[in-house]
Amino acid sequence: MWYKVKELKSKGLKHAQIGRELGLHRDTVRKYSTMTLEEFQASEVYQRNFLHKLDPYEDFVKSSLGKHPYLSASQIHDWLRERYDHLPFVNSKTVFNYVKHIRSKYKIPKATQENIRQGEKQPEPPMGEYAQADFGEYWMLRDDSRRVKVYFFIMLLSRSRRKYFYFSRTPFTAALAVYAHQKAFAYYGGKPGKILYDQDKILLNKENLGDVILTKAFQAFVSSEHFECVFCHKADPQSKGRVENAVKYVKMSFLRGREFTTIENLQIEGLQWLDRTANGLPHSTTRLVPDEIFQEEQKYLEPYYGTPVHPQEGMKEYLVRNDNTINFHSHFYSVPTGTFHGSGTFVWVNVKEGHIEIYSNDTGKQICWHPISVIPGQAVLQESHHLPKIPCRKELENYILSYLEGNTVVAMWLENLYRDKPRYYRSNISRLNREIESFYPETMIRAFEICLDRGLYNANDLINLCERMSGRIPKEFHASSIAELLPESLLHGPEKTNINDYTFLFS
């Protein structure tokens, strides 16, 4: 960085211009530009021997990581606060960086998975019985260096490993997934008895403890084609590891480095690659050619007589305006704040049964939906899409004063703080608002008095003083009684008959 500053300075650039170019503050640029090479090499910046706020606690952090290398920085921070009453206030990022520094200094790598999952080699399934299916996505480059995202569906016959994929420019819907299945069955000239899937929401509404509830379009397709759907458990990709590996194979061996022109060309090139490489060369595990094994497996597939029909209405791209809305048929619909990230931000819109579904162009995931408006020019907004309202300065002040019953000392301290540090006034009172309920009011008032007497106008100093004086209010723990744990039906006893009734009856 010192050499870059010197180089740009020799070209006549000003300190502010160099700072913008290199991402440095102009004071840092000024300091570097006046230093000789010898002075720079002798400086603390060159040696990188910086002091850390948590250096007094190095032994504790080192021993904790040595015994439990899997500990996170947040756990270390909590242990420090638990064991050291006079721990200085530090940001969580500071603790993260310090823990990283200790791991590097003493060669303490973070432990990976403690319990290694054991697997077993499964026998080859019968011919034509099983297939595995999955979805993937990949960013490709155009000839003008613009990025474009493509989505694909892939199916793999479990025995022969013969693969088929279908590419799309739009995220998959249930109707488009059905079409991709039809194309796969036509490619194979038949259909397997069972297909393994992830629990994808475009196919599955609810697992329902084994009585699966499929989406409407996919249920109609399964009922008409008479094959069995098998959905893997959540977080269990090993159940269909063959197609998971095939997804990575398509990304790394076919899509990576390929230039995108049109989705139709990509599909043609993909089928040629399947015939030439993916299905035409020996498989890395079986050492057999998938196309050759498929000649035998095809005899065991159920016949497919259908004709693939592309869904009539697909998704369309819509431009996101800088106010995080889209203009759809002369109506404005909101998207979550932050969706817009510069000119050329697009989302996908799918029309479905009286409402529109909006999908992210980056992830392909649904980000929101709106009922379709019938009033021209209406803005359809969701409250959750807006950023939460930030309380104004007056609200923060009033909360502090109301908690401390309008104490005049507190009001005077706040007034002096505003006069002494107007730029940091809001940061200080925001910090007080977050911490004020952790201390008794009398402790806070006494701390305000001491800080006012000493001329200390810093929320961190005041909070630390409260911790030293009486500590934080302990969190109450309410132990449930037996009566609270019993069901309500057991709390009501049986009706009791008066003994005098029996005396009357039998007298």
C-alpha positions in Angstrom: 0.0 0.0 0.0 2.9 2.4 0.8 4.3 1.8 -2.7 0.9 2.4 -4.3 0.5 5.6 -2.5 4.0 6.8 -3.6 3.2 5.7 -7.2 0.0 7.6 -7.4 1.5 10.6 -5.6 4.2 10.8 -8.3 1.5 11.0 -10.9 0.2 14.2 -9.4 -2.9 12.9 -7.7 -4.2 14.6 -4.5 -4.5 12.9 -1.2 -8.4 12.6 -1.5 -8.1 11.2 -5.0 -5.6 8.6 -3.8 -7.8 7.7 -0.9 -10.8 7.1 -3.1 -8.7 5.0 -5.5 -7.2 2.8 -2.7 -10.0 2.8 -0.2 -7.9 4.7 2.4 -8.6 7.7 4.6 -6.9 10.8 3.4 -5.0 11.1 6.7 -3.5 7.7 6.1 -2.6 8.7 2.6 -0.9 11.8 3.9 1.0 9.8 6.5 2.2 7.3 3.9 3.2 10.0 1.4 5.5 11.8 3.9 7.3 8.6 5.2 10.5 7.4 3.8 11.0 3.7 3.1 13.2 3.3 6.2 10.6 5.1 8.3 7.8 2.9 7.0 9.8 -0.4 7.5 10.5 0.7 11.1 6.9 1.6 11.8 4.4 -0.4 13.7 2.2 -0.6 10.6 5.0 -2.5 8.7 5.7 -4.8 11.6 2.0 -5.5 12.2 2.6 -5.8 15.9 -0.8 -4.4 17.0 -2.0 -4.6 20.5 -5.4 -6.2 21.1 -8.0 -5.2 23.7 -8.4 -8.8 24.8 -4.6 -9.5 25.2 -5.0 -9.7 29.0 -7.3 -12.7 28.5 -5.1 -14.5 26.0 -4.3 -17.4 28.3 -8.0 -18.1 29.0 -9.0 -18.0 25.3 -6.0 -20.2 24.4 -6.8 -22.8 27.1 -10.5 -22.8 26.2 -9.8 -23.4 22.5 -7.2 -26.0 23.3 -9.7 -28.0 25.4 -12.7 -27.4 23.1 -11.5 -26.5 19.6 -15.1 -26.5 18.3 -16.1 -23.4 20.3 -17.4 -20.4 18.4 -16.3 -16.8 18.9 -19.8 -16.0 20.4 -19.3 -18.7 23.0 -15.9 -17.4 23.9 -17.4 -13.9 24.3 -20.1 -15.3 26.6 -17.5 -17.2 28.7 -15.4 -14.0 29.0 -18.4 -12.0 30.2 -19.4 -14.8 32.6 -16.0 -15.1 34.2 -14.6 -11.5 34.2 -16.7 -8.8 35.8 -14.4 -6.0 34.5 -14.2 -7.2 30.9 -14.1 -4.1 28.7 -17.0 -3.6 26.3 -16.0 -5.0 22.9 -17.9 -5.6 19.7 -18.7 -9.2 18.7 -16.6 -8.7 15.6 -13.6 -7.8 17.8 -14.0 -11.1 19.7 -14.3 -12.9 16.4 -11.1 -11.4 15.1 -9.2 -12.1 18.3 -10.3 -15.7 18.4 -9.2 -16.1 14.8 -5.8 -14.5 15.8 -5.4 -17.0 18.7 -6.2 -19.9 16.5 -3.6 -18.8 14.0 -1.0 -18.0 16.6 -1.2 -21.3 18.4 -2.2 -23.5 15.5 -5.6 -24.4 16.9 -7.8 -25.3 13.9 -11.6 -25.3 14.5 -12.9 -28.8 14.8 -15.0 -30.1 12.0 -17.8 -32.6 12.3 -17.5 -34.5 15.5 -19.7 -37.4 14.7 -18.7 -38.9 11.3 -21.7 -40.3 9.5 -21.2 -43.9 8.6 -22.4 -45.2 5.2 -22.7 -48.6 3.6 -22.3 -49.6 0.0 -25.7 -50.5 -1.4 -26.3 -53.3 -3.9 -27.2 -52.3 -7.4 -31.0 -51.8 -7.8 -33.0 -54.0 -10.2 -33.2 -53.0 -13.8 -35.8 -50.3 -14.5 -37.0 -50.0 -10.9 -35.4 -46.7 -9.7 -34.5 -43.3 -11.0 -33.4 -40.2 -9.1 -34.3 -36.6 -10.0 -33.1 -33.2 -8.8 -32.9 -29.5 -9.8 -29.9 -27.3 -10.3 -28.9 -23.8 -11.2 -25.8 -22.1 -12.6 -24.5 -18.7 -13.6 -23.2 -18.5 -17.2 -21.6 -15.7 -19.1 -22.8 -14.1 -22.3 -20.5 -13.0 -25.1 -20.7 -9.4 -23.7 -19.6 -10.6 -20.3 -23.0 -10.2 -18.7 -24.1 -13.0 -16.4 -27.2 -15.0 -16.9 -28.7 -17.7 -14.6 -29.9 -21.0 -16.0 -32.0 -23.6 -14.2 -32.1 -27.3 -15.0 -33.9 -30.5 -14.2 -31.9 -33.8 -14.2 -33.0 -37.4 -14.1 -30.7 -40.4 -13.7 -31.6 -44.1 -14.0 -30.1 -45.7 -11.0 -28.9 -48.9 -12.6 -27.4 -47.8 -15.9 -26.6 -44.2 -14.8 -28.0 -42.8 -18.0 -28.8 -39.1 -17.6 -31.1 -36.6 -19.1 -31.5 -32.9 -18.3 -33.8 -30.1 -19.3 -32.6 -26.4 -19.2 -34.8 -23.4 -18.5 -34.2 -19.6 -18.3 -37.0 -19.3 -15.7 -37.2 -21.0 -12.2 -39.1 -24.3 -12.3 -42.8 -24.3 -11.4 -44.9 -27.5 -10.9 -46.1 -27.3 -14.6 -42.6 -26.8 -16.0 -41.3 -29.7 -13.8 -44.1 -31.9 -15.2 -43.0 -31.0 -18.7 -39.4 -31.8 -17.8 -40.5 -35.3 -16.6 -42.4 -35.9 -19.9 -39.3 -34.9 -21.9 -37.2 -37.3 -19.8 -39.7 -40.2 -20.3 -39.7 -39.5 -24.0 -35.9 -39.5 -24.0 -35.7 -42.9 -22.2 -38.6 -44.3 -24.2 -40.2 -45.4 -20.9 -40.5 -44.6 -17.3 -39.1 -46.3 -14.1 -41.3 -47.7 -11.3 -40.1 -45.3 -8.6 -38.4 -41.9 -8.6 -36.5 -40.4 -5.6 -36.8 -36.7 -4.9 -35.8 -34.0 -2.4 -38.7 -32.4 -0.6 -39.0 -29.6 -3.1 -42.0 -27.3 -2.6 -42.9 -27.3 -6.3 -43.5 -31.0 -6.1 -44.5 -31.6 -2.4 -46.9 -29.7 -0.2 -46.5 -31.7 2.9 -44.8 -35.0 3.9 -47.6 -35.8 6.3 -45.8 -38.6 8.1 -45.6 -40.7 5.0 -49.0 -39.9 3.5 -47.5 -37.3 1.2 -49.6 -34.4 -0.2 -48.3 -33.4 -3.7 -48.9 -30.1 -5.4 -52.0 -30.1 -7.6 -50.3 -30.2 -11.0 -47.7 -32.8 -10.0 -50.4 -35.0 -8.3 -52.4 -35.0 -11.5 -49.3 -36.0 -13.5 -48.3 -38.8 -11.1 -51.9 -40.2 -11.1 -51.9 -40.3 -14.9 -48.5 -41.9 -15.3 -48.7 -44.4 -12.4 -45.2 -44.2 -11.0 -44.3 -44.0 -7.3 -42.7 -40.9 -5.8 -40.2 -41.5 -3.0 -39.2 -38.3 -1.0 -36.0 -38.3 0.9 -35.9 -37.1 4.5 -34.8 -33.6 5.1 -31.0 -32.9 5.3 -30.3 -36.3 3.8 -28.7 -35.8 0.4 -26.9 -39.2 0.6 -30.2 -41.0 0.0 -29.9 -39.9 -3.7 -26.2 -39.4 -4.0 -26.1 -40.5 -7.6 -28.1 -37.6 -8.9 -26.4 -35.2 -6.5 -23.1 -36.1 -8.0 -24.7 -35.8 -11.5 -25.8 -32.2 -10.7 -22.2 -31.3 -9.9 -21.0 -33.2 -12.9 -23.2 -31.1 -15.2 -22.0 -27.9 -13.6 -18.3 -28.6 -13.6 -18.0 -30.6 -16.8 -20.6 -29.1 -19.1 -21.7 -25.6 -18.0 -18.4 -24.3 -16.6 -16.7 -22.1 -19.1 -19.4 -22.4 -21.7 -20.8 -19.2 -23.3 -24.5 -18.7 -23.2 -26.3 -17.7 -26.4 -29.9 -19.0 -26.1 -31.7 -21.6 -24.0 -32.6 -23.5 -27.1 -28.9 -23.8 -28.2 -27.9 -24.8 -24.7 -30.4 -27.6 -24.7 -29.2 -28.9 -28.1 -25.5 -28.7 -27.0 -26.5 -30.5 -23.8 -28.1 -33.4 -25.6 -25.0 -33.7 -27.8 -22.8 -33.7 -24.7 -24.9 -36.4 -23.1 -24.5 -38.7 -26.2 -20.8 -37.8 -26.6 -19.6 -37.8 -23.0 -21.9 -38.2 -20.0 -23.7 -41.3 -21.4 -21.2 -42.3 -24.0 -18.1 -42.8 -21.9 -17.4 -45.3 -19.1 -18.9 -44.2 -15.7 -16.2 -43.5 -13.1 -17.8 -45.9 -10.5 -19.1 -48.8 -12.6 -16.5 -48.5 -15.3 -19.3 -49.3 -17.7 -20.8 -47.2 -20.5 -24.3 -46.0 -19.4 -25.7 -46.1 -23.0 -24.6 -49.8 -23.3 -26.2 -50.8 -20.0 -29.3 -48.8 -20.9 -29.9 -51.1 -23.9 -30.7 -53.8 -21.4 -32.4 -51.6 -18.8 -34.8 -50.1 -21.3 -36.6 -53.5 -21.6 -37.6 -53.2 -17.9 -39.1 -49.7 -18.1 -42.8 -49.1 -18.2 -43.9 -47.8 -21.7 -44.6 -44.1 -22.1 -47.2 -43.2 -24.6 -47.6 -39.5 -23.8 -46.5 -36.4 -25.8 -44.7 -33.7 -23.9 -46.7 -30.5 -23.8 -45.0 -27.2 -22.8 -47.0 -25.1 -20.3 -48.8 -22.3 -22.2 -48.0 -19.5 -19.7 -44.6 -19.4 -18.3 -42.8 -16.9 -16.1 -41.8 -13.5 -17.4 -39.0 -11.1 -16.4 -39.9 -7.8 -14.9 -37.7 -4.8 -14.1 -37.4 -3.8 -10.4 -37.7 -0.1 -10.0 -35.5 1.9 -7.6 -38.4 2.1 -5.1 -38.5 -1.7 -4.9 -41.7 -2.2 -6.9 -42.5 -3.8 -10.3 -44.9 -2.5 -12.9 -47.2 -5.5 -13.7 -50.1 -4.8 -16.1 -50.2 -1.1 -15.0 -50.2 -2.0 -11.3 -47.4 -1.5 -8.9 -46.5 -4.4 -6.6 -43.9 -4.2 -3.9 -40.9 -6.5 -3.4 -38.8 -6.7 -0.2 -36.6 -3.7 0.4 -33.1 -4.5 -0.9 -34.2 -6.4 -3.9 -33.2 -3.5 -6.1 -29.4 -3.5 -6.4 -28.8 -1.2 -9.4 -30.2 -0.7 -12.9 -30.9 -3.9 -14.6 -32.3 -5.7 -11.6 -35.0 -8.2 -12.7 -37.4 -10.7 -11.0 -39.5 -13.5 -12.4 -43.3 -13.2 -12.2 -45.7 -16.2 -12.4 -49.4 -15.7 -12.6 -51.4 -18.3 -10.7 -55.0 -18.6 -9.6 -55.8 -14.9 -8.9 -52.4 -13.9 -7.6 -48.9 -13.4 -8.8 -45.8 -15.1 -7.4 -42.5 -13.1 -7.6 -39.2 -15.1 -7.8 -35.7 -13.8 -7.3 -33.6 -13.7 -10.4 -30.5 -14.4 -8.3 -31.6 -17.4 -6.3 -34.7 -18.6 -8.1 -36.6 -18.7 -4.8 -40.0 -17.2 -4.3 -39.7 -13.9 -2.4 -43.3 -12.8 -2.1 -46.8 -13.0 -3.7 -49.7 -10.5 -4.1 -53.4 -10.8 -5.0 -53.9 -9.4 -8.5 -55.4 -5.9 -8.3 -58.4 -4.9 -10.4 -58.0 -1.1 -9.9 -55.9 0.5 -12.6 -52.7 2.2 -11.3 -53.1 0.8 -7.7 -50.0 0.3 -5.7 -50.2 -3.1 -3.9 -47.8 -2.9 -1.0 -46.9 -5.3 1.9 -46.0 -3.7 5.2 -43.3 -6.4 5.8 -41.4 -5.3 2.7 -40.6 -1.9 4.2 -37.6 -1.3 6.5 -38.6 -1.1 10.2 -39.2 2.5 11.4 -36.2 3.8 13.3 -37.3 5.6 16.5 -36.6 9.3 16.4 -34.2 11.0 18.9 -37.1 12.4 21.0 -38.6 8.9 21.4 -35.3 7.5 22.6 -34.9 10.4 25.1 -38.4 10.0 26.4 -38.0 6.3 27.0 -34.8 6.8 29.1 -36.5 9.6 31.1 -39.7 7.6 31.6 -37.8 4.6 32.9 -35.9 6.8 35.4 -39.1 8.8 36.3 -38.0 12.0 34.7 -35.0 12.5 36.9 -33.5 16.0 36.5 -29.9 14.8 36.8 -30.5 12.4 33.8 -32.1 15.2 31.8 -29.1 17.4 32.5 -26.6 14.6 31.5 -28.5 14.1 28.2 -28.4 17.8 27.6 -24.7 18.1 28.2 -24.1 14.9 26.1 -25.9 16.6 23.1 -23.8 19.7 23.6 -20.5 17.9 24.0 -21.0 15.2 21.3 -23.8 16.2 18.8 -22.5 13.8 16.1 -22.5 10.8 18.5 -25.6 11.7 20.5 -27.9 9.3 18.8 -25.4 6.4 19.1 -25.1 7.0 22.8 -28.8 7.2 23.6 -29.4 4.1 21.4 -26.9 2.2 23.5 -28.6 3.3 26.7 -32.0 2.2 25.4 -30.7 -1.3 24.7 -29.1 -1.7 28.1 -31.3 0.4 30.5 -33.6 -2.3 31.5 -30.7 -4.5 32.6 -30.2 -2.3 35.7 -32.3 -1.1 38.6 -33.4 2.6 38.2 -31.6 3.6 41.4 -28.4 2.2 40.1 -28.8 4.0 36.8 -29.6 7.3 38.5 -26.5 7.0 40.8 -24.3 6.3 37.7 -25.7 9.3 35.9 -24.9 11.5 39.0 -21.3 10.2 39.1 -20.8 10.7 35.4 -22.3 14.2 35.5 -20.0 15.1 38.4 -16.9 13.8 36.6 -17.9 15.1 33.2 -18.1 11.7 31.6 -20.5 11.8 28.6 -20.2 8.3 27.1 -22.8 5.5 27.3 -20.3 2.8 27.5 -18.6 4.3 30.5 -22.0 4.7 32.2 -23.0 1.1 31.5 -19.6 -0.2 32.8 -20.0 1.9 35.9 -23.5 0.3 36.5 -22.0 -3.2 36.1 -19.3 -2.4 38.7 -21.7 -0.8 41.2 -24.4 -3.5 41.4 -24.2 -5.8 38.3 -27.1 -6.5 36.0 -30.6 -7.5 37.1 -30.6 -11.4 37.3 -33.1 -13.0 34.9 -35.9 -14.5 36.9 -36.5 -18.2 36.5 -40.0 -19.5 37.1 -40.2 -23.1 38.0 -43.5 -24.7 36.9 -45.6 -26.4 39.6 -47.1 -29.8 39.2 -50.5 -28.2 38.7 -49.2 -26.2 35.8 -47.7 -29.3 34.1 -50.9 -31.4 34.4 -53.5 -31.4 31.5 -56.5 -29.1 32.2 -58.8 -32.2 32.2 -57.1 -33.6 35.2 -57.4 -30.4 37.3 -61.2 -30.8 37.6 -62.1 -33.6 40.0 -65.3 -35.7 39.9 -68.5 -34.3 41.3 -69.1 -35.1 45.0 -72.5 -36.1 46.4 -73.6 -34.8 49.7 -73.7 -37.6 52.3 -77.0 -36.2 53.6 -78.6 -37.2 50.2 -77.9 -40.9 50.9 -79.3 -40.5 54.5 -82.5 -39.1 53.1 -82.9 -41.9 50.5 -82.3 -44.9 52.8 -84.1 -43.6 55.9 
